[in-house]
Structures are given as structure tokens and as C-alpha cells.
Amino acid sequence: MIIEFRSKAAGGFFMTESVMRMVFVAIGQEFSSKGIFTEAQIPEIRGRLVAAIDQSRKQDQSRLNQHDESVREGLTALQELPIGLSQRAFPLLEMLTAAEKKKVPVVWGV
């Protein structure tokens, strides 16, 4: 399933259900294929997302360092690492930031 996020504060974007579930788990939000983050909820949701992204970046950096070390030691071949939460959640973070500034809601699946 592909779900569209919309807000009057920013251009819409699409997210797959699996990515959306990952993001919602990270912010402690129950998954729903349709919903709204109200103006009042956005600061807290955005704060949770920023914290989750920061944690994900630290884990991504740790994995990258381990991978680079393995490559230098000749234990593994150079390979691409999976895309992390920080990259997948970026469009939502941008929309939440814009919506918070303009004091408008963010909706999805409608």
C-alpha cells in the first residue's frame, strides 16, 4: 500500500506502508492508514521524530564505521548499506517542520 501525506504547509509525498510502519514505531505512534497530526500534536510528534532520527544516524554511523574497518582489513568487500530511518523519514520531518511553523495539520491516506 502507498500512502500520501499532505499539508497546506508543504508539497505532498508518498510513503510505502512498510516504511510508514517503521516511522510510526520510531515515534511511538499507532499505525493507521488514514489520519491526522493536528497543529497541537505536531511539536511533540516532530520532537519524537527528531530524536528517532538522531538515534538512527548514530546507529548508521556505527554500522558504516564497522563496515569501513572490515573493508580496510580485507574481511569484506565494499558494499552499499541499507537506507536508514533518517533518510526515509526526511520528507515527513520536513513537512512537520513546515506545518509547525504555519500552524496547520498534516493528514495522510485521505
N, C-alpha and C positions, 0 to 999 in steps of 0.2 A: 504494500500500500504506500502511496506517495501522498504526503500531507502538505498543504500550502499554509504558510504563515503570512499574515497580513497586519498592517498597521498604517494609520494615516501619517505616521512619522517617518516611514521608510518604505522602500520598494519591497514587494513580497518575495518570498523564496520558497523552495520546496525542500522537504526532508523525507527520507525514507522512514518507514515505521521502525525499522531496527535501530537506526541512528537516533530517532526521536526517543525511543525507549531508553537507550543508553544515556542520552542527555537528561531525561526526566529522572532516571535513577540517581544520576550525579547531583541533581538539585533537590532531591527528596520530594519530588512531585509525582503523584499518582498518574499513570499514563491514561490518556483519553484521546480518542481520535478527533474529537471536537472540543474546543474550549476557549477560554479567555483568561488572560492575565489583566486584571483591572489596573487602573492607574495606582491604586493604593497598594496592590500586591507587587508591582514591578520593582521597586527598590530592593525588597527582600529577595525576590527571585533572582534579580541581577547580581546581588551580592553573593548568593549561593553559587551562581554560575561562575563568577569570577574566582571564587575560592576553589571550585572544582577544576577549573581550567589551570589555575596555578599549580595545583597538586598534580594534574595530568602532565603539565610541562616538566615538572621535576622528575616524574617517572620516565617521560620520554627522553629527557637528557641523560638519565641514568642508563637506560637501555642503549642509547646512542654511544655513550662512553664505553660501555661493556663491549658493544659490537666493534667499535673502533679499535679497542685493545686486542680483541680476538683477531681482527684483520692484521694488525701490526705484528702480532705474534705468529701469524700464518696458520692459525687454528680454524679459520673460516674465510670464505670468500666474501667480497664486498656484496652487499645486497640491500635492497630498499627495505626500510622499516615501515610497519603499518601506520596508517593515518590515525592520529590520536584525537582525543576528545577536544583538545584546544582548537584543532583545525575544523573539526566537524561542527562544533558549537559556535564558531565565529559569527556566522550570519545571524544567529539568534541573539548573541551578545550585542552585536551592532544595532539590531532592531530594538532590543530592550533599552539600550543606552539612548537612542533617539526618542523612543516613546516616553522614557522617564523625563527627558528634557522638555518635550512638548506636552506632557501630561495627558497622553492618550493611551488606550488599551492596545494589547496585542491579541489577535484572535488566530485560531487555526482550525482547519478542517471544515470551514463553513463556506 
